[in-house]
Amino acid sequence: INAEYMGFLSRFCVGVTQAFPVIFAPVWVDEFAPSQSCTTWMSLIQAGVPLGIMGGYAVAGFLAANTMLSWRASFYIQTLLLTPLSIGWFFVPPHYIEPHKTPKVTGVSSITLQVTSSLTSDLVEATTGRKKNKSNRKQQAKAAGKMLLGHVKHLLTNTIYLADCNALCALYFCVTGIQLWITSYLRAPPISRDMNSIVVAFTATSATAPILGVLFGGKLVDKLGGYQESMHSAAKLATVFGACAVACALPSMFTHRFWLIIFLVWLLLFFGGAVVPAATGILITVVDRDARPVASGFSMLLYNLLGYFAGPFLSGLVASLAHDHKWSYRLVMMWSNISLISMLIVWRLAVKRHKALNEQNTIIQLLDEEVPAI
């Protein structure tokens, strides 16, 4: 097999296999985390990504610079670390992984109960040695397809979900664009900074700002009640963080002082990271429980298309049309306004949702008080 094709195939398989824990991690946190620290748990899994990337860069760089080992050594180390973790999944009790087998069963839809019942009956039939015919399997496949389409249709009509997704897509658009264009922007006149200074400064910025922001945002949201119990407060705080990020992004386009730009970019990544825990938690909580895995997977699809892909593509297109890297950097910074506007929409809708729930609870209480009198 050609080495180039083998590399593409390996990279594809890595992307496919890592999608499963990435999709289910927010669902597991929302299901199993204590309510008083749910957002902190969400921030920890978000912080794990940049921490892992930074650690991988550090190990690979150290091996390349200080040892005579081949580049393959980095992959051997990764394989050795991932193998016991992968095997460990088979020993995790099901009630720690499958949400519908936990005591938190209130609010489970009839669809979920039907699926659980179907799976149970299938298991009984398998143990008694009875085989299913092809028509039953086709019917089950059609039912699963209809259920998936129903979940997707519901997501596309959920305004809070779509606005929240758009906010995170715009955020990842900015992060990817900054990573791509910051070096060219700072090396070009009139800033004209040397490469070593840029690498050291931005490496320190990208390694500290998002992680600290994610942890800070998660902890603060939990102190305000968490995104589960107080979604409107979490959305409000995320909107404030988004406004702070925009306030740092826009001035960075108009100054030519190197360290001031680095400082503003650090604040931008910090406040952007602080948005992520609350926004991710709201994204999961705002949909029905049985649709949350689909909601998480669909949001990942949007992140990759409208964030990680659209950021380099659109900014690169602008750079080629304008024949100047400055405009690509400016586009990335101005794109942060889209995230802020989307979070404003999420906040307003969350407030309306909170008021509607309060009115509903008030009516229920009044009816309960009147029942004995009747």
Disulfide bonds with the S-S distance in Angstrom:
none
